[in-house]
Amino acid sequence: MNPIKSSNRRNFLAGLASLGAATFAGWPAKALAMGRKADGTLAASASTNIYDELGLNTIINGWGTITLIGGSLIPPEAVAAMDAASKHYVNIPDLLEATGDRIAKMLKDLPPDHTTTVTSGAAGAIMCGVAGTLTGEDRELISRLPDLTGMKSEVIIQRVHHENYGYNQQILASGVKMIDVEYPDDVHRAVSDRTALFYFVNYLDPRGRIKVEAWAQLARQHNIPCFNDCAADTPPVSHLTDYNKMGYDLVAFSGGKALRGPQCAGLLVGRKDLVRAARLNAAPFDPTLGRGMKVGKEEIVGMWKAMEVYLNNNHDDLTQEWWEKLEYVSKALRKVQGVSTAFFIPEIANHVPTMRIEWDPRTFSLTSHQALDFLRSGKPAVLLEGGSDGVSLSMASFLLQPGEERIIAARLKQMFQTHSA
Ligand SMILES: *Cc1c(COP(=O)(O)O)cnc(C)c1O
């Protein structure tokens, strides 16, 4: 959710609340009827939408990897692997080690003393990763958290990262104090024998005074491990190893965002000893702080196979396809007087082809808010991002299912037709 400005995010959350039954009163029964076979049982064909059974509207995702609506969709190869994983018992710590090492091997230029482990999302990777830097592989210390007796107790972070970050609680859960700094001099003053970790939030890099590479160098200089939260920062694919090569000891990724693994999975990539320590702080082990951060065998296998698919993709071809989908929608909108489109790629987080759709407020009596309401009131709902200027929308195409760009184009045209001033 990181690329979203907090004000936008609040509007968005408020808006999603209205995606409930009131908006769609009446349709669930009809939808159910459509999915029924002659004998009255539900048809379980590929075209059946399981959410119809619950009376829930589904969403065409023209925005991004939004946790609140399910992150991303898992490729069929990984879904098939999850099904296969569900058919046998297996030793979970062995499975975590084997899949983690396989994924590490797929990341060709990962430093040789680094590996990976599947976690319960990036948030789980943060919690267990931080815990591991405090406890190492000592079972006695692990069982003591969040009581830090006998352990280091402080995490150094840039103030602007700390203040704008949604995952501080995953750090604080282990009992540490977060120490805010702004300049390198502050860092030198803040470091003490209590310092456990230097923490960095990748998408906030443009806002901090100390940039991502300099932060790793400062950590090196003081011989303290450093962590980078890169949850939503692929593409580019190279980010899966860039920060480890830069000197970061632990890097967290969300499995359920652009990597398209299971939504509840994530990846911790880093120094072998710290990855092992992170694992020991999580399920299936107890007593541990991370006992509630369980990843099932199906998700562990699903994440491994999703990484295989992701790394085998031709990312240039995919990017081209994403541009073409945006161009399709743009072409449809160019025929509408008073509407214009522009293309860009956000610098960081959701670094994918994106299109801005702007309209002349003299031609259309329509705010961004009303536009979002209109789009979400259809079946399925369409979700784009509202512009902070109040008269625009942004659309990303990387999460669309085949053909959904046509639905979006038609819905947008209809929206402009019904809102001319
Ligand atoms: C999404 C996100 C997370 C959490 O990731 P999960 O995989 O949902 O746990 C953490 N940090 C940032 C910056 C994110 O964007």
The ligand as an SDF file (V2000), in Angstrom:
LIG
                    3D

 15 15  0  0  0  0  0  0  0  0999 V2000
    2.7640   -3.9740    1.6310 C   0  0  0  0  0  0  0  0  0  0  0  0
    3.9110   -3.4930    2.4310 C   0  0  0  0  0  0  0  0  0  0  0  0
    4.3240   -4.1620    3.5880 C   0  0  0  0  0  0  0  0  0  0  0  0
    3.5830   -5.3740    4.1170 C   0  0  0  0  0  0  0  0  0  0  0  0
    3.6510   -6.4230    3.2260 O   0  0  0  0  0  0  0  0  0  0  0  0
    2.7770   -7.7560    3.4550 P   0  0  0  0  0  0  0  0  0  0  0  0
    3.3500   -8.7110    2.4730 O   0  0  0  0  0  0  0  0  0  0  0  0
    1.3590   -7.3820    3.1700 O   0  0  0  0  0  0  0  0  0  0  0  0
    2.9700   -8.1720    4.8570 O   0  0  0  0  0  0  0  0  0  0  0  0
    5.4080   -3.6930    4.2770 C   0  0  0  0  0  0  0  0  0  0  0  0
    6.0800   -2.6020    3.8670 N   0  0  0  0  0  0  0  0  0  0  0  0
    5.7180   -1.9190    2.7660 C   0  0  0  0  0  0  0  0  0  0  0  0
    6.5210   -0.7350    2.3460 C   0  0  0  0  0  0  0  0  0  0  0  0
    4.6220   -2.3460    2.0050 C   0  0  0  0  0  0  0  0  0  0  0  0
    4.2840   -1.7000    0.8900 O   0  0  0  0  0  0  0  0  0  0  0  0
  1  2  1  0
  2  3  1  0
  2 14  2  0
  3  4  1  0
  3 10  2  0
  4  5  1  0
  5  6  1  0
  6  7  2  0
  6  8  1  0
  6  9  1  0
 10 11  1  0
 11 12  2  0
 12 13  1  0
 12 14  1  0
 14 15  1  0
M  END
$$$$
